[in-house]
């Protein structure tokens, strides 16, 4: 394969390509592989092969000599970096992602949160590239894009891509506002965000830009995370459940106890024999900003084990009061039980003297 044919293949052309086709192919490949636009490791090597192929075809007369790369205004020069532009919404001004942890109470009732932080901005003066192109040829390579390097033997020289201009032959300088970093100093922001009632774990809330003077340009995406609760569990339908121990004697006596709710503690009147209580409308919203479901409280009566001496005495007194009652189911049962015991008792035996006379006869 001849060198000219290899050069045409490098540019993606067939033999007999016209001057205009060669120029167009070269421009297209340079636009794709220029290191300013292509950050891959192969970009520099590919650019060298593209330029060498073009130089070879130019020397062979297949194409007229292109305009020197040092003239950035010429159409045949290597492509200039993309001008500063305002990218469409959603591309340049991407929303800032934040994760926010809420308690079950905050998620159920809604709350106000203040978000503070820092956000880095791309430099608008250089479009985030860190470099400027003031115009004119690169001083190091005189606009050629390549520099000659003398080999170790001293008589053999090679060419390499100019590091000062990246191979495009044009002068460049570090951007003063960002000092070549492509980013401006971080900017602090502070946002007051109202969380609506009924958000769930995993929900995504979008806070638009412009809510505050120092807000991020693309707004904020809030990822909701509900923290585990010490007392409550949450059902899918919004029902909140709570299991709690209560004093067994208070449960027997129908006394009131304090139970936790999403809005604080409140008294609950216990009912002997009942362990499940439903508090209407005191649960979690079934849907965001919707009506609240119920709070279901399950009580577990706890009796001391074993009973203390004082408790035993008090219990005996309590038993005595019920045993001495003359009316009621218990008193009626005890009377029937005594009557049954009397009927089942054996007859009394005769006196001893009567038994002796009977035996003599």
Secondary structure as GFF3:
##gff-version 3
##sequence-region A 1 361
A	DSSP	alpha_helix	3	10	.	.	.	ID=ss1
A	DSSP	alpha_helix	19	33	.	.	.	ID=ss2
A	DSSP	alpha_helix	42	59	.	.	.	ID=ss3
A	DSSP	beta_strand	96	102	.	.	.	ID=ss4
A	DSSP	alpha_helix	104	109	.	.	.	ID=ss5
A	DSSP	beta_strand	111	122	.	.	.	ID=ss6
A	DSSP	beta_strand	131	132	.	.	.	ID=ss7
A	DSSP	beta_strand	146	150	.	.	.	ID=ss8
A	DSSP	beta_strand	157	161	.	.	.	ID=ss9
A	DSSP	beta_strand	173	174	.	.	.	ID=ss10
A	DSSP	beta_strand	183	195	.	.	.	ID=ss11
A	DSSP	beta_strand	204	207	.	.	.	ID=ss12
A	DSSP	beta_strand	220	226	.	.	.	ID=ss13
A	DSSP	beta_strand	232	234	.	.	.	ID=ss14
A	DSSP	beta_strand	240	247	.	.	.	ID=ss15
A	DSSP	alpha_helix	248	253	.	.	.	ID=ss16
A	DSSP	beta_strand	256	261	.	.	.	ID=ss17
A	DSSP	beta_strand	264	269	.	.	.	ID=ss18
A	DSSP	beta_strand	276	279	.	.	.	ID=ss19
A	DSSP	beta_strand	295	302	.	.	.	ID=ss20
A	DSSP	alpha_helix	309	323	.	.	.	ID=ss21
A	DSSP	alpha_helix	329	344	.	.	.	ID=ss22
A	DSSP	alpha_helix	352	360	.	.	.	ID=ss23
###
